[in-house]
Every structure is written in C-alpha cells, then in structure tokens.
C-alpha cells in the first residue's frame, strides 16, 4: 500500500526566515505537531515540532523578569535557529513498509513526503500509519472476524483452505501468512465475514488444518 493514499496532502509549511512566534501560532491554531520548513520553491529545508518550540522556551525556575526577557528574545528568533535538519523523509511512491521502517529508525511522530524535485507534497504521521494498517487488515469492518490457523509443513495447501471456505460460502477478505521466525509459530491469518465461527473452525479442521489458540506457558491451557 502506498502512503500517497493515506498522507495529509499539501500540508501547512513555514520558511526558515520566519519567526518562532509564527511557527508557534501555526501549530497552535492548526492543532498539529509537525511543521515542514521549506524554501521559496517548496523544497524541504528542515522540520520543526512542538517539542522544538517547548525546548526553546525559558526554564520555569527563572524569576519572572528574566523568564520574560528570554521569552521575548525567543519569540524574535528565526525558525532556522531551532529547526532540525537531520530529518527522514518519504516519497510519493513509498509504501507503508517503508514508513514503518523509518519510524522504527528514528522516534518521530510524522514524516514529510517529497516529490521527485524534493518539494513537500504531504506529511505522513504515526496515526496515518495506524489507520492505513487498520484498512489493510480489515480491522473494524462490519461482521469481520480474524481466525488463526497453524501453518505446519504437513498442512494442506492454501488453495485447499480457500476451497473449503468457498464450499461453505464463507466470505474472506484478507489472508496473511507469517513465517514463524518471531515468538509465534508459523500462522495463516484469515479475516472472514460470518456469524458462525464454530462452524468455520469445524470445517477447516475437518480439512486437515489446526485452528490455533495461544496456550498459557504456566498452565498449558488456553488463556481465559
């Protein structure tokens, strides 16, 4: 899935020669936390966040007069003095996988999206990533249920599983296989639309598959 379809297009931007006070006003009025800094042609120069603005504020332990003097000076400081130039970015052809890897690489809440000329055309946040994966895996779709089937080497083929579902008129909208290299065993995850889950379990087990239920390590029993 391409982030192009889930990003916020044409985000609000600011220029490096503008003042911190202007950046603060933009973030405050628009209710977002990340602001791309661009040049006159819209090419990305840096990023500024609400955290950057908070870090620029004077310490609360200062007396009122000194704090106000520093605050006045900060308000007249230009954005380029506090913007981050050590940023990561996405392209319009980047995928959700690309975004996830970048979010894991650097603890940021959003990434700018650039076109081939380096111009900012969007911004993609962690919330956007969550919504995109919800859509990808069908979470929240009316009537949908996720079932897990153990993907063992001696299991029947996936085509047989699909055939069983079709024979019982069970609509499935997602099928994902895991390789078992993490903590969980190799699995087949099915997003199905049915009100009779036990009947589906019986059908797939009759076909030679094993419906998976995690076991408690201490009791050897399915968790309550």
ABEGO torsion letter per residue (X at the ends): XBAAAABBBGBBBBBAABBAAAAAAAAAAAGBABBBBBBAAGBBAEBBBAAAAAAABBBAABBAAAAAAAAAAAAABBAAAABBABBBBBBAABBAAAAAAAAAABBBABBBBBBAAGBBABBBBAAAAAAAAAAAAGBGBBGBBBBBBBBBAABBBAAAAAAAAAAAGBBBABBBBBAGABABBBBBBBBBBBABAAAAAAAAAAAGBBBBBBBBAAAGBBBX
